[in-house]
C-alpha cells in the first residue's frame, strides 16, 4: 500500500524570472533552434555593462551532438549580430543539458514525468530535505514524487523545491 503525504510550506518561491536580455535572446534563438529540430531549454546571461557570457542550452530527442551545438551557435550568433539584444561584448556558448540535467521550470518537470529525480527541499518544508524517486506528475500546486522504495508518494509544493535534477539511470 502506498501512502501519499502532503506537507505545508510557509516560504514563497525564490525562483527568478527570465531577465530582459534572456527574453530578447530567446525570442531570436527559439525559432532558429526549432528550425533545426532542436528545443531551446534555457537561456542564461551573466555579465557586466561591458562584457558577459551568454549560455544557450539545447536538447532534442536522442540527444544533442557537437555538430548541433556548432550549427546553432553560428546561426544564433549571426542573428544576434543583426538584432543586437546585448549592446556589448559577450561570449556565446551552446551546450546540451546533460544526463543529470537540472529541472528549473514547470516545463522541465512536465517533460520529466516518469523519470527518476533528485529533489532538495527548502528548510521551511516539513518533509524530507532530499527526495529521490519517480516523478509521478506535476500541476499548479507542485510535484508528486514516489520514493524509490515505492511505498510513499510525496506532494511537494513548488515553493518548497530548492533544487531538482534528473538522476542518471543505468
Residue, then its C-alpha position, 0 to 999 in steps of 0.5 A: x500500500x502506498x501512502x501519499x503525504x502532503x506537507x505545508x510550506x510557509x516560504x514563497x518561491x525564490x525562483x527568478x524570472x527570465x531577465x530582459x536580455x534572456x527574453x530578447x535572446x530567446x525570442x531570436x534563438x527559439x525559432x532558429x533552434x526549432x528550425x533545426x529540430x532542436x528545443x531551446x531549454x534555457x537561456x542564461x546571461x551573466x555579465x557586466x555593462x561591458x562584457x558577459x557570457x551568454x549560455x544557450x542550452x539545447x536538447x532534442x530527442x536522442x540527444x544533442x551532438x557537437x555538430x548541433x551545438x556548432x550549427x546553432x551557435x553560428x546561426x544564433x550568433x549571426x542573428x544576434x549580430x543583426x538584432x543586437x539584444x546585448x549592446x556589448x561584448x559577450x561570449x556565446x556558448x551552446x551546450x546540451x543539458x546533460x544526463x543529470x540535467x537540472x529541472x528549473x521550470x514547470x516545463x522541465x518537470x512536465x517533460x520529466x514525468x516518469x523519470x527518476x529525480x533528485x529533489x532538495x527541499x527548502x528548510x521551511x518544508x516539513x518533509x524530507x530535505x532530499x527526495x529521490x524517486x519517480x516523478x509521478x506528475x506535476x500541476x499548479x500546486x507542485x510535484x508528486x514524487x514516489x520514493x524509490x522504495x515505492x511505498x510513499x508518494x510525496x506532494x511537494x509544493x513548488x515553493x518548497x523545491x530548492x533544487x531538482x535534477x534528473x538522476x542518471x539511470x543505468 
